[in-house]
Amino acid sequence: MPDPRTLAAALAAAGPDLRLRSLGDGSVLQLCDEQGRPLLSVETPIDVRVPGGAVRLLGAGTTPDGPGGGPRPWAVTGVPAAEPLAARP
């Protein structure tokens, strides 16, 4: 599970024309276009150590990779540049 600094560095590497913005005291990172419009939001990882905690937080059918849950990207709809950013591995 990447730490918030590693996650921010990975998002910043997505392109020189994109800007990184932090929301919610750093719990959400956003990639924005040159006009400041959000393209992609990523929740920083949540370390879940309680049995059944991931299902409670993320919903039924959720199976986190290893301990805790990883970062979750959310692409903005209606912006062509957003979907490829969310699909990156």
C-alpha positions in Angstrom: 0.0 0.0 0.0 1.6 3.3 -1.0 2.1 6.1 1.4 0.5 9.5 0.6 3.9 10.9 -0.6 4.4 8.1 -3.0 0.9 8.4 -4.3 1.3 12.2 -4.8 4.5 11.6 -6.7 2.9 9.1 -8.9 -0.1 11.4 -9.7 2.3 14.3 -10.3 4.1 12.2 -12.9 0.9 11.8 -14.9 1.8 14.8 -17.1 3.5 18.2 -17.0 0.2 20.0 -17.9 -1.7 18.5 -14.9 -1.8 20.0 -11.4 -2.0 18.2 -8.1 -4.4 19.5 -5.4 -5.1 18.1 -1.9 -8.5 18.1 -0.2 -9.8 17.0 3.1 -6.6 17.5 5.0 -4.8 15.3 2.5 -7.3 12.4 2.5 -8.1 13.1 -1.2 -5.7 14.0 -4.0 -6.9 15.4 -7.3 -5.3 15.8 -10.7 -6.6 19.0 -12.3 -6.2 20.4 -15.8 -4.7 23.7 -16.6 -8.0 25.5 -15.8 -8.1 23.9 -12.4 -10.9 21.5 -13.3 -10.6 18.1 -11.5 -10.0 15.1 -13.8 -9.2 12.4 -11.3 -9.7 12.1 -7.5 -7.8 9.5 -5.4 -8.6 8.7 -1.8 -5.4 8.0 0.1 -5.2 4.4 1.3 -7.1 3.4 4.4 -5.4 0.9 6.7 -8.2 -1.5 7.7 -7.2 -4.0 10.4 -10.6 -5.0 11.8 -12.1 -8.2 10.4 -15.0 -7.2 8.1 -13.9 -3.6 8.2 -13.3 -3.4 4.5 -16.8 -4.6 3.7 -18.3 -2.2 6.1 -16.3 0.8 4.6 -16.3 -0.2 0.9 -19.4 -2.3 0.5 -20.2 -6.0 -0.1 -18.1 -7.9 -2.6 -15.0 -5.9 -1.6 -11.8 -7.9 -1.3 -8.8 -5.7 -0.6 -5.3 -6.8 -1.8 -3.6 -7.9 1.4 -4.0 -6.0 4.6 -5.9 -2.8 4.3 -7.4 -1.2 1.2 -5.5 0.4 -1.6 -5.9 3.8 -3.2 -9.2 4.2 -5.1 -9.2 6.4 -8.2 -12.4 8.2 -9.3 -12.5 9.8 -12.8 -14.6 12.8 -13.6 -17.3 12.0 -16.1 -17.8 14.1 -19.2 -14.1 15.0 -19.5 -12.3 12.9 -22.2 -8.9 13.2 -20.6 -10.1 11.8 -17.2 -10.9 8.2 -18.0 -7.5 7.1 -19.3 -5.9 8.6 -16.1 -8.2 6.4 -13.9 -7.4 3.3 -16.0 -3.7 3.5 -15.5 -2.2 0.7 -13.5 
